[in-house]
Amino acid sequence: TLHQDFRRYNQLETAEDAQEETGWKLVHGDVFRPPTKNELLSIYVGSGVQVLGMTLVTMVFAVLGFLSPANRGGLMSAMVLL
């Protein structure tokens, strides 16, 4: 759809077509505006990155053999401690 919009904007023939706003030009104000609750967004992003990093580190420890599957609950304990 974006390619069609670019093609249409490049092939404008009349001044009336040039004044008509369609496609991404109608939503560019919503796309590039800052979020209303930046603090909440940063909290969610930071928490998500922390959980993802903790999961990756725990899985690396498990793959390297530091966490034995014979030890029940060891994986969950390691995730909580990390």
N, C-alpha and C positions, 0 to 999 in steps of 0.2 A: 504494500500500500504506500510505503514511503517513496519507493521508486516512481510510482505513478504520480504522486504529488510533485516530485522534483521534475518529472517530464512535463507535467502540466504547467508549472511555473516557468520553465525554460521555453515553452512554446506559446507564450502569451501573444495574442495578435492585436487586441484592441485595448484601449485604456479602460473600458468597462470590465474586461476580464482581469486586468491588473488590480483593480480595486476590490474585487471579490476575494474574501478570505475563506479558505477551506482547509481541511486537513489539520496538520499540526499547528498552524497559525492560530487556530481557535483555542487550543489547549496549552500553548507555550507559557502562558501566565501561570497556569496551575502546575506545570511541570517544574518550572524553575523557581517557584516561590519557596521560601524557607518553611520548615515544618512549624506548626503552631506550638507544639510542646517539645522543644529541642532537648530539654533535660531528660524527659521520659524516654525519648528515642535513644539518647546516649546511654542511659541506664540499661535498656533492653539490649542494645548492641554490645555493650561491655559485658553483661552477664552471659550472653550467648557465646561470645568469644572465649570467656573464661571456661564455660562448660565444655565447649568444643576442644579447647586446649587440654583440659583435664582428661577428657575421654581419650584423646590421641596419646597422651603420655602414658596413661594406664594401659592402653592397648599395646604400646611399644614395650612396656615392662612385661606384659603377659607374653608377647611374642618372643622376647629375649630369654624368657624362662625364669624371671625373677618372681613371678606369681604362679604358683603351682595350682593346677586345677584340682589336685587332691585335697587342698586346703579349702574346705567349704567356707564361703564368705570372705575369702582373702581378697578377691577382686573387688568386691563392694567396699571392704574396709580400706583398701588402697585408694579407691576413688574418693571416699570421704576424707581420708587423710591428706590427699593431694589438694 
